[in-house]
């Protein structure tokens, strides 16, 4: 049958090679199961070939073209198949789970080896939470013979490694699914001495030991006892014949509802409600099984069969539980890594520890939501997770504090340069102190970590000595410069004074010379006046001034 691309369709979960007996798991079906992270319930329908097992599953799907139905002697279903689109359900406790439908190959298909039928039945029982045995007609000796394969399950399943068949038969019931014996085309009136009885009472009566002796009776009673031991949670349901037309029955999936008997329609409706109500999540012990874990169990059971061993529930479950715990631990580590805010957390031991504890709590919550196993397995995985997270934290802490220490080194180098420059350039100690305060404020804003303040204390102790020395050296240099400038100015003043004194001396000499010349001139003039006066008196009055012509030397 062809299914539209992308539409829900049957996926083969288990196949058995008829030549080699090797069991294989279908990757598509495994991927479908692994996508289900919630607990999962599995309704499987098993029984003889060509008895309408797929029809019941299609009614649960609410469609007529789901699992393929056979219309001839050749079986359509080989191995175990699941529907690719699980049902989302909510349990009585309010928790969400998904329901998967599992169709099986007929246990007596004409081309099937006897051992293959038992192995398929065993795997269906191991993987189901609700096991429906589909049968035509009432429960009679022939029906018990057909169900005798159930008694062989204990030979093909062990609870724990090394367990004996007898021991496992008494323990296996804690791991088996709910059992519903579906009686199709049922025509009997359920009465006991005129009293109506329920299908469950009818089942319990049929499973009661038969009186009598002999190998045949003992064999039948052994079958009855095996069914009761393996399936303590059991029930029975009857369906009348859908219609009387044999030819139309071959096309049951194509018939309209109004073509079916009302009693059959009502019975199918009650059956689907019953199955959906009772198909609760599968559990191993008290632990709910998720789709991921069911896929792991299918692989583990198949591998055990291929290795020639008997599938052991405890061994398979431990492997799956450990794998699931590893997956939970990996998811928790990822959550821790993504949650840890390295950049936003101060590089201080207390802040880093607080962030570590916060992220550790988030990681534990993720682990708890995924890890489903016995306390011992879960505890070991959790201890490993905590150790891994502690190691990751220590590495992160070391890296963060190392970066912080490197930042402190860089900031101190910058502060040293700033302080040294301030000590060399500024004129007053107050200005230098102001630059030191500015450098400390910049250092405080740029650094973090446990070495921040101890390193600054040592730095300032060292730098103050250098700073004072630099400032004193600067002051001495300034003083030396001023002294040198003063000396130069003094020398220049002294030179100027000397030059002025020389100039003054020369001026004084010049003045004295001029005074002397003036005095001499005055004396000469006085003498000349006297001589002229004498001459005037001795001669007549005219032409006397000729005696006073200047001489060639410029004198009189």
Secondary structure, DSSP 8 states (H G I E B T S, - for coil): ----TTS--EEEEEEE-TTT--EEE-HHHHHHHHT--SEEEEEEEEESTTSSHHHHHHHHHT-SSSS----SSS-S--SEEEESS-EEEE-TTS-EEEEEEEEE--TT-TT--HHHHHHHHHHHHHH-SEEEEEEES---HHHHHHGGGGGGHHHHEESSTT--HHHHHHHGGGTS-EEEEEEET-----EETTEE--HHHHHHHHTS--SS-SHHHHHHHHHHHHHHHH-SSEEEEE---S-S-HHHHTTGGGS-GGGS-HHHHHHHHHHHHHHHHH----EETTEE-BHHHHHHHHHHHHHHHHTT--EEHHHHHHHHHHHHHHHHHHHHHHHHHHH--TTTS-SSHHHHHHHHHHHHHHHHHHHHHH--S-HHHHHHHHHHHHHHHHHHHHHHHHHHHHHHHHHHHHHHHHHHHHHHHHHHH-SSHHHHHHHHHHHHHHHHHH--STTHHHHHHHHHHHHHHHHHHHHHHHHHHHHHHHHHHHHHHHHHHHHHHHHHHHHHHHHHHHHHHHHHHHHHHHHHHHHHHHHHHHHHHHS-SSSGGGGG---TTS--
